Amino acid sequence: MVEQQHEQGAGPGASRAARRRRSGIIAFLCGVVAALAFFAFFPGLPHVIDAGAVVVSLVVGVLARWGCLAWTERRTGRGGG
């Protein structure tokens, strides 16, 4: 409720920024979980989550966030390219 009041009072730019931030966080978490699940359950790999798998999962999460934000920017027509 408080979030809605802040978004209404701040204008459309703040609402768009909050939506963009939220979608970036969700994309990052989905990327991390998907990569960790791959390392944990894919046949043929050792079923151990080690430091390398965690680092790769974080990189996949960052790439997923970047891809999601680039895709949403392109869809809204505000892309710089």
PyMOL commands that place a pseudoatom at each C-alpha (Angstrom):
pseudoatom trace, name=CA, resn=MET, resi=1, chain=A, elem=C, hetatm=0, pos=[0.000, 0.000, 0.000]
pseudoatom trace, name=CA, resn=VAL, resi=2, chain=A, elem=C, hetatm=0, pos=[2.780, 2.421, 0.876]
pseudoatom trace, name=CA, resn=GLU, resi=3, chain=A, elem=C, hetatm=0, pos=[4.615, 1.441, -2.310]
pseudoatom trace, name=CA, resn=GLN, resi=4, chain=A, elem=C, hetatm=0, pos=[1.544, 2.275, -4.374]
pseudoatom trace, name=CA, resn=GLN, resi=5, chain=A, elem=C, hetatm=0, pos=[1.238, 5.671, -2.714]
pseudoatom trace, name=CA, resn=HIS, resi=6, chain=A, elem=C, hetatm=0, pos=[4.869, 6.470, -3.442]
pseudoatom trace, name=CA, resn=GLU, resi=7, chain=A, elem=C, hetatm=0, pos=[4.511, 5.329, -7.043]
pseudoatom trace, name=CA, resn=GLN, resi=8, chain=A, elem=C, hetatm=0, pos=[1.357, 7.399, -7.566]
pseudoatom trace, name=CA, resn=GLY, resi=9, chain=A, elem=C, hetatm=0, pos=[2.889, 10.535, -6.123]
pseudoatom trace, name=CA, resn=ALA, resi=10, chain=A, elem=C, hetatm=0, pos=[6.217, 10.248, -7.920]
pseudoatom trace, name=CA, resn=GLY, resi=11, chain=A, elem=C, hetatm=0, pos=[4.895, 10.078, -11.479]
pseudoatom trace, name=CA, resn=PRO, resi=12, chain=A, elem=C, hetatm=0, pos=[5.224, 7.566, -14.291]
pseudoatom trace, name=CA, resn=GLY, resi=13, chain=A, elem=C, hetatm=0, pos=[9.041, 7.604, -14.318]
pseudoatom trace, name=CA, resn=ALA, resi=14, chain=A, elem=C, hetatm=0, pos=[9.304, 6.276, -10.788]
pseudoatom trace, name=CA, resn=SER, resi=15, chain=A, elem=C, hetatm=0, pos=[6.759, 3.564, -11.489]
pseudoatom trace, name=CA, resn=ARG, resi=16, chain=A, elem=C, hetatm=0, pos=[8.662, 2.467, -14.583]
pseudoatom trace, name=CA, resn=ALA, resi=17, chain=A, elem=C, hetatm=0, pos=[11.944, 2.436, -12.638]
pseudoatom trace, name=CA, resn=ALA, resi=18, chain=A, elem=C, hetatm=0, pos=[10.410, 0.351, -9.850]
pseudoatom trace, name=CA, resn=ARG, resi=19, chain=A, elem=C, hetatm=0, pos=[9.015, -2.126, -12.388]
pseudoatom trace, name=CA, resn=ARG, resi=20, chain=A, elem=C, hetatm=0, pos=[12.396, -2.291, -14.143]
pseudoatom trace, name=CA, resn=ARG, resi=21, chain=A, elem=C, hetatm=0, pos=[14.220, -2.902, -10.858]
pseudoatom trace, name=CA, resn=ARG, resi=22, chain=A, elem=C, hetatm=0, pos=[11.747, -5.602, -9.843]
pseudoatom trace, name=CA, resn=SER, resi=23, chain=A, elem=C, hetatm=0, pos=[12.020, -7.404, -13.183]
pseudoatom trace, name=CA, resn=GLY, resi=24, chain=A, elem=C, hetatm=0, pos=[15.822, -7.247, -12.972]
pseudoatom trace, name=CA, resn=ILE, resi=25, chain=A, elem=C, hetatm=0, pos=[15.813, -8.824, -9.534]
pseudoatom trace, name=CA, resn=ILE, resi=26, chain=A, elem=C, hetatm=0, pos=[13.447, -11.571, -10.631]
pseudoatom trace, name=CA, resn=ALA, resi=27, chain=A, elem=C, hetatm=0, pos=[15.538, -12.304, -13.739]
pseudoatom trace, name=CA, resn=PHE, resi=28, chain=A, elem=C, hetatm=0, pos=[18.719, -12.464, -11.656]
pseudoatom trace, name=CA, resn=LEU, resi=29, chain=A, elem=C, hetatm=0, pos=[17.181, -14.888, -9.167]
pseudoatom trace, name=CA, resn=CYS, resi=30, chain=A, elem=C, hetatm=0, pos=[15.755, -17.080, -11.940]
pseudoatom trace, name=CA, resn=GLY, resi=31, chain=A, elem=C, hetatm=0, pos=[19.156, -17.234, -13.633]
pseudoatom trace, name=CA, resn=VAL, resi=32, chain=A, elem=C, hetatm=0, pos=[20.939, -18.172, -10.414]
pseudoatom trace, name=CA, resn=VAL, resi=33, chain=A, elem=C, hetatm=0, pos=[18.402, -20.845, -9.496]
pseudoatom trace, name=CA, resn=ALA, resi=34, chain=A, elem=C, hetatm=0, pos=[18.375, -22.302, -13.020]
pseudoatom trace, name=CA, resn=ALA, resi=35, chain=A, elem=C, hetatm=0, pos=[22.180, -22.535, -13.143]
pseudoatom trace, name=CA, resn=LEU, resi=36, chain=A, elem=C, hetatm=0, pos=[22.385, -24.083, -9.673]
pseudoatom trace, name=CA, resn=ALA, resi=37, chain=A, elem=C, hetatm=0, pos=[19.689, -26.586, -10.615]
pseudoatom trace, name=CA, resn=PHE, resi=38, chain=A, elem=C, hetatm=0, pos=[21.639, -27.442, -13.763]
pseudoatom trace, name=CA, resn=PHE, resi=39, chain=A, elem=C, hetatm=0, pos=[24.789, -28.144, -11.761]
pseudoatom trace, name=CA, resn=ALA, resi=40, chain=A, elem=C, hetatm=0, pos=[22.861, -30.082, -9.135]
pseudoatom trace, name=CA, resn=PHE, resi=41, chain=A, elem=C, hetatm=0, pos=[20.709, -32.327, -11.328]
pseudoatom trace, name=CA, resn=PHE, resi=42, chain=A, elem=C, hetatm=0, pos=[22.232, -32.618, -14.820]
pseudoatom trace, name=CA, resn=PRO, resi=43, chain=A, elem=C, hetatm=0, pos=[23.296, -36.224, -15.499]
pseudoatom trace, name=CA, resn=GLY, resi=44, chain=A, elem=C, hetatm=0, pos=[27.000, -36.735, -15.982]
pseudoatom trace, name=CA, resn=LEU, resi=45, chain=A, elem=C, hetatm=0, pos=[28.093, -33.902, -13.746]
pseudoatom trace, name=CA, resn=PRO, resi=46, chain=A, elem=C, hetatm=0, pos=[29.216, -34.507, -10.193]
pseudoatom trace, name=CA, resn=HIS, resi=47, chain=A, elem=C, hetatm=0, pos=[26.259, -33.680, -8.017]
pseudoatom trace, name=CA, resn=VAL, resi=48, chain=A, elem=C, hetatm=0, pos=[28.168, -31.234, -5.884]
pseudoatom trace, name=CA, resn=ILE, resi=49, chain=A, elem=C, hetatm=0, pos=[27.678, -27.504, -5.693]
pseudoatom trace, name=CA, resn=ASP, resi=50, chain=A, elem=C, hetatm=0, pos=[31.187, -26.110, -5.272]
pseudoatom trace, name=CA, resn=ALA, resi=51, chain=A, elem=C, hetatm=0, pos=[32.585, -22.583, -5.404]
pseudoatom trace, name=CA, resn=GLY, resi=52, chain=A, elem=C, hetatm=0, pos=[32.951, -22.717, -9.185]
pseudoatom trace, name=CA, resn=ALA, resi=53, chain=A, elem=C, hetatm=0, pos=[29.291, -23.619, -9.638]
pseudoatom trace, name=CA, resn=VAL, resi=54, chain=A, elem=C, hetatm=0, pos=[28.263, -20.745, -7.385]
pseudoatom trace, name=CA, resn=VAL, resi=55, chain=A, elem=C, hetatm=0, pos=[30.412, -18.262, -9.323]
pseudoatom trace, name=CA, resn=VAL, resi=56, chain=A, elem=C, hetatm=0, pos=[29.074, -19.504, -12.659]
pseudoatom trace, name=CA, resn=SER, resi=57, chain=A, elem=C, hetatm=0, pos=[25.526, -19.304, -11.316]
pseudoatom trace, name=CA, resn=LEU, resi=58, chain=A, elem=C, hetatm=0, pos=[26.056, -15.695, -10.264]
pseudoatom trace, name=CA, resn=VAL, resi=59, chain=A, elem=C, hetatm=0, pos=[27.444, -14.864, -13.714]
pseudoatom trace, name=CA, resn=VAL, resi=60, chain=A, elem=C, hetatm=0, pos=[24.429, -16.542, -15.339]
pseudoatom trace, name=CA, resn=GLY, resi=61, chain=A, elem=C, hetatm=0, pos=[22.168, -14.496, -13.047]
pseudoatom trace, name=CA, resn=VAL, resi=62, chain=A, elem=C, hetatm=0, pos=[23.876, -11.263, -14.065]
pseudoatom trace, name=CA, resn=LEU, resi=63, chain=A, elem=C, hetatm=0, pos=[23.580, -12.197, -17.749]
pseudoatom trace, name=CA, resn=ALA, resi=64, chain=A, elem=C, hetatm=0, pos=[19.895, -13.054, -17.286]
pseudoatom trace, name=CA, resn=ARG, resi=65, chain=A, elem=C, hetatm=0, pos=[19.295, -9.684, -15.610]
pseudoatom trace, name=CA, resn=TRP, resi=66, chain=A, elem=C, hetatm=0, pos=[21.142, -7.845, -18.373]
pseudoatom trace, name=CA, resn=GLY, resi=67, chain=A, elem=C, hetatm=0, pos=[19.209, -9.717, -21.043]
pseudoatom trace, name=CA, resn=CYS, resi=68, chain=A, elem=C, hetatm=0, pos=[15.873, -9.074, -19.383]
pseudoatom trace, name=CA, resn=LEU, resi=69, chain=A, elem=C, hetatm=0, pos=[16.534, -5.354, -18.983]
pseudoatom trace, name=CA, resn=ALA, resi=70, chain=A, elem=C, hetatm=0, pos=[17.793, -5.039, -22.564]
pseudoatom trace, name=CA, resn=TRP, resi=71, chain=A, elem=C, hetatm=0, pos=[14.728, -6.879, -23.836]
pseudoatom trace, name=CA, resn=THR, resi=72, chain=A, elem=C, hetatm=0, pos=[12.295, -4.702, -21.863]
pseudoatom trace, name=CA, resn=GLU, resi=73, chain=A, elem=C, hetatm=0, pos=[14.068, -1.517, -22.984]
pseudoatom trace, name=CA, resn=ARG, resi=74, chain=A, elem=C, hetatm=0, pos=[13.836, -2.619, -26.610]
pseudoatom trace, name=CA, resn=ARG, resi=75, chain=A, elem=C, hetatm=0, pos=[10.140, -3.474, -26.224]
pseudoatom trace, name=CA, resn=THR, resi=76, chain=A, elem=C, hetatm=0, pos=[9.335, -0.081, -24.769]
pseudoatom trace, name=CA, resn=GLY, resi=77, chain=A, elem=C, hetatm=0, pos=[11.194, 1.635, -27.598]
pseudoatom trace, name=CA, resn=ARG, resi=78, chain=A, elem=C, hetatm=0, pos=[13.684, 3.392, -25.368]
pseudoatom trace, name=CA, resn=GLY, resi=79, chain=A, elem=C, hetatm=0, pos=[16.713, 1.399, -26.502]
pseudoatom trace, name=CA, resn=GLY, resi=80, chain=A, elem=C, hetatm=0, pos=[19.801, 3.363, -27.377]
pseudoatom trace, name=CA, resn=GLY, resi=81, chain=A, elem=C, hetatm=0, pos=[20.740, 1.269, -30.398]
for i in range(1, 81): cmd.bond("trace and resi %d" % i, "trace and resi %d" % (i + 1))
show_as sticks, trace
zoom trace
